[in-house]
Amino acid sequence: MRWTEPALFIGGGIAENTSVFLVPLALGLGEVSVVVPLAGTAPLFVLLMTFFWRGREKPSWRVIMGAVLIVLGVFLLKVNSTPPPSSMDGHLIPLSS
C-alpha cells in the first residue's frame, strides 16, 4: 500500500461527510427548487474527478452514461416541475394549522 492511498481514503471520507452536512444546511438557507437540482449534479463531479486519478480507475462507458443520465434526469425533473400554488382565489393558504 502506498502512502497516498490512505490519504485519498481519508480525504474522500471528509468530502462525503462535508456534503452530508452542507446539503441540509443549504436546504435550510435556500429554496428547495434550487438546492435539489444542484445536489443532483454530484455524480457529474465524481465522474470528472476520476480523470484526475487516471492510473487508478478508468471509468467505462456505462459509468459515464449512468452519470450523464442521472444529471439529465434531475434536469428534466426541474424543468418539468410546476411550483405549488401560493394562493387560492386570492386568499392565502396557511402552511400549517
KESEMI-847243 format. One record per residue: residue number from 1; residue in one letter; x, y, z of N, C-alpha, C in turn. Coordinates in steps of 0.05 Angstrom, whole numbers, plus 5000, padded with zeros to 4 digits. Example, Ala and Ser with C-alpha at 12.3 -4.5 7.8 and 13.67 -1.06 7.14 Angstrom:
- nr, rest, n_east, n_north, n_up, ca_east, ca_north, ca_up, c_east, c_north, c_up
- 1, a, 5264, 4886, 5156, 5246, 4910, 5156, 5264, 4934, 5156
- 2, s, 5257, 4955, 5142, 5273, 4979, 5143, 5258, 5001, 5157
REM end
This chain:
- nr, rest, n_east, n_north, n_up, ca_east, ca_north, ca_up, c_east, c_north, c_up
- 1, m, 5017, 4976, 5000, 5000, 5000, 5000, 5018, 5025, 5000
- 2, r, 5013, 5042, 4981, 5028, 5067, 4980, 5017, 5087, 5000
- 3, w, 5033, 5107, 5006, 5025, 5127, 5026, 5002, 5144, 5017
- 4, t, 4998, 5147, 4991, 4976, 5164, 4981, 4949, 5151, 4984
- 5, e, 4947, 5125, 4985, 4921, 5112, 4986, 4906, 5118, 5011
- 6, p, 4918, 5116, 5035, 4903, 5124, 5059, 4895, 5154, 5059
- 7, a, 4912, 5171, 5047, 4906, 5199, 5046, 4882, 5204, 5028
- 8, l, 4880, 5189, 5006, 4857, 5192, 4988, 4832, 5182, 5002
- 9, f, 4834, 5160, 5017, 4811, 5148, 5031, 4801, 5168, 5052
- 10, i, 4819, 5179, 5067, 4811, 5199, 5088, 4800, 5224, 5076
- 11, g, 4812, 5233, 5054, 4802, 5257, 5040, 4774, 5252, 5029
- 12, g, 4769, 5229, 5018, 4743, 5222, 5008, 4722, 5221, 5030
- 13, g, 4730, 5210, 5053, 4711, 5209, 5076, 4705, 5237, 5086
- 14, i, 4724, 5255, 5087, 4720, 5282, 5096, 4701, 5296, 5076
- 15, a, 4706, 5292, 5050, 4689, 5305, 5030, 4660, 5295, 5031
- 16, e, 4657, 5269, 5035, 4630, 5258, 5037, 4615, 5268, 5061
- 17, n, 4628, 5269, 5084, 4615, 5279, 5108, 4609, 5309, 5107
- 18, t, 4627, 5323, 5094, 4621, 5352, 5090, 4597, 5356, 5073
- 19, s, 4594, 5340, 5052, 4570, 5343, 5034, 4545, 5335, 5049
- 20, v, 4546, 5314, 5066, 4523, 5306, 5082, 4515, 5329, 5101
- 21, f, 4534, 5344, 5111, 4528, 5367, 5128, 4517, 5391, 5113
- 22, l, 4529, 5396, 5089, 4522, 5420, 5074, 4495, 5419, 5060
- 23, v, 4486, 5396, 5051, 4461, 5394, 5037, 4437, 5403, 5055
- 24, p, 4434, 5392, 5079, 4412, 5402, 5096, 4415, 5431, 5103
- 25, l, 4440, 5440, 5107, 4445, 5468, 5112, 4435, 5486, 5089
- 26, a, 4442, 5477, 5064, 4433, 5492, 5041, 4402, 5491, 5038
- 27, l, 4390, 5469, 5045, 4361, 5467, 5044, 4348, 5486, 5064
- 28, g, 4361, 5490, 5087, 4351, 5508, 5107, 4354, 5537, 5099
- 29, l, 4375, 5543, 5084, 4380, 5571, 5076, 4369, 5579, 5049
- 30, g, 4366, 5560, 5031, 4357, 5566, 5004, 4331, 5553, 4997
- 31, e, 4323, 5556, 4972, 4298, 5544, 4963, 4303, 5516, 4953
- 32, v, 4285, 5498, 4959, 4287, 5470, 4951, 4290, 5468, 4921
- 33, s, 4276, 5484, 4906, 4276, 5483, 4877, 4304, 5490, 4865
- 34, v, 4321, 5503, 4881, 4348, 5510, 4872, 4368, 5490, 4883
- 35, v, 4365, 5482, 4908, 4385, 5465, 4922, 4384, 5437, 4911
- 36, v, 4361, 5425, 4908, 4359, 5397, 4900, 4372, 5392, 4872
- 37, p, 4366, 5408, 4852, 4379, 5403, 4826, 4410, 5406, 4828
- 38, l, 4419, 5425, 4844, 4448, 5428, 4847, 4460, 5403, 4861
- 39, a, 4446, 5393, 4882, 4456, 5369, 4895, 4455, 5345, 4877
- 40, g, 4437, 5345, 4858, 4434, 5323, 4839, 4456, 5321, 4819
- 41, t, 4473, 5342, 4817, 4495, 5341, 4798, 4520, 5329, 4810
- 42, a, 4519, 5318, 4834, 4542, 5306, 4847, 4555, 5284, 4831
- 43, p, 4539, 5266, 4818, 4552, 5245, 4802, 4569, 5256, 4779
- 44, l, 4561, 5279, 4769, 4577, 5291, 4748, 4605, 5300, 4758
- 45, f, 4605, 5311, 4782, 4631, 5319, 4794, 4648, 5295, 4801
- 46, v, 4636, 5274, 4810, 4651, 5249, 4816, 4663, 5239, 4790
- 47, l, 4648, 5239, 4769, 4658, 5229, 4743, 4681, 5246, 4734
- 48, l, 4679, 5272, 4737, 4701, 5290, 4728, 4726, 5286, 4745
- 49, m, 4723, 5280, 4771, 4746, 5275, 4788, 4760, 5249, 4782
- 50, t, 4747, 5230, 4770, 4760, 5204, 4763, 4782, 5209, 4743
- 51, f, 4780, 5230, 4727, 4801, 5235, 4707, 4827, 5246, 4720
- 52, f, 4826, 5255, 4745, 4850, 5264, 4759, 4867, 5240, 4768
- 53, w, 4854, 5217, 4772, 4868, 5193, 4780, 4866, 5172, 4758
- 54, r, 4877, 5179, 4736, 4875, 5162, 4712, 4887, 5134, 4716
- 55, g, 4909, 5132, 4730, 4922, 5106, 4733, 4907, 5088, 4752
- 56, r, 4890, 5099, 4769, 4877, 5083, 4789, 4851, 5070, 4779
- 57, e, 4835, 5085, 4765, 4810, 5075, 4756, 4802, 5088, 4729
- 58, k, 4794, 5071, 4711, 4785, 5082, 4685, 4755, 5078, 4683
- 59, p, 4740, 5099, 4682, 4710, 5096, 4680, 4703, 5084, 4653
- 60, s, 4685, 5065, 4655, 4675, 5052, 4630, 4653, 5070, 4618
- 61, w, 4645, 5063, 4594, 4624, 5078, 4581, 4598, 5076, 4596
- 62, r, 4593, 5053, 4610, 4569, 5050, 4626, 4568, 5069, 4650
- 63, v, 4591, 5073, 4663, 4593, 5091, 4686, 4588, 5120, 4676
- 64, i, 4601, 5127, 4654, 4597, 5154, 4643, 4568, 5159, 4635
- 65, m, 4556, 5140, 4621, 4528, 5143, 4613, 4509, 5144, 4638
- 66, g, 4516, 5129, 4658, 4500, 5129, 4683, 4500, 5156, 4696
- 67, a, 4524, 5168, 4698, 4526, 5195, 4710, 4511, 5216, 4693
- 68, v, 4514, 5214, 4667, 4501, 5233, 4649, 4470, 5230, 4652
- 69, l, 4461, 5205, 4653, 4432, 5201, 4655, 4420, 5211, 4682
- 70, i, 4436, 5207, 4703, 4427, 5218, 4730, 4424, 5248, 4729
- 71, v, 4444, 5261, 4718, 4443, 5291, 4717, 4421, 5299, 4698
- 72, l, 4417, 5286, 4676, 4396, 5292, 4657, 4369, 5288, 4670
- 73, g, 4366, 5267, 4685, 4340, 5263, 4699, 4334, 5284, 4719
- 74, v, 4354, 5293, 4734, 4350, 5315, 4753, 4342, 5341, 4738
- 75, f, 4355, 5346, 4716, 4349, 5369, 4700, 4321, 5368, 4689
- 76, l, 4312, 5345, 4679, 4285, 5342, 4668, 4264, 5345, 4690
- 77, l, 4270, 5335, 4714, 4251, 5339, 4736, 4248, 5368, 4744
- 78, k, 4270, 5382, 4743, 4270, 5411, 4750, 4255, 5427, 4728
- 79, v, 4259, 5421, 4703, 4246, 5435, 4681, 4216, 5430, 4681
- 80, n, 4208, 5405, 4686, 4180, 5398, 4683, 4164, 5403, 4709
- 81, s, 4177, 5411, 4730, 4162, 5414, 4755, 4148, 5441, 4755
- 82, t, 4124, 5442, 4766, 4109, 5467, 4768, 4108, 5474, 4798
- 83, p, 4112, 5499, 4804, 4111, 5507, 4832, 4083, 5504, 4844
- 84, p, 4081, 5498, 4869, 4055, 5495, 4881, 4041, 5523, 4883
- 85, p, 4015, 5523, 4881, 4001, 5549, 4882, 4005, 5562, 4910
- 86, s, 4010, 5588, 4909, 4014, 5602, 4934, 3988, 5615, 4945
- 87, s, 3969, 5616, 4927, 3943, 5627, 4936, 3921, 5614, 4921
- 88, m, 3897, 5614, 4933, 3874, 5602, 4920, 3852, 5623, 4921
- 89, d, 3843, 5632, 4898, 3822, 5653, 4895, 3829, 5678, 4910
- 90, g, 3855, 5685, 4910, 3863, 5709, 4923, 3867, 5707, 4953
- 91, h, 3862, 5684, 4965, 3865, 5680, 4994, 3891, 5665, 4998
- 92, l, 3905, 5672, 5019, 3929, 5658, 5025, 3923, 5631, 5037
- 93, i, 3939, 5612, 5030, 3936, 5585, 5040, 3955, 5582, 5064
- 94, p, 3945, 5575, 5087, 3964, 5572, 5110, 3981, 5547, 5106
- 95, l, 4007, 5550, 5113, 4025, 5527, 5111, 4022, 5507, 5133
- 96, s, 4013, 5516, 5156, 4008, 5498, 5179, 3984, 5508, 5194
- 97, s, 3972, 5489, 5208, 3948, 5497, 5223, 3953, 5499, 5253
REM end
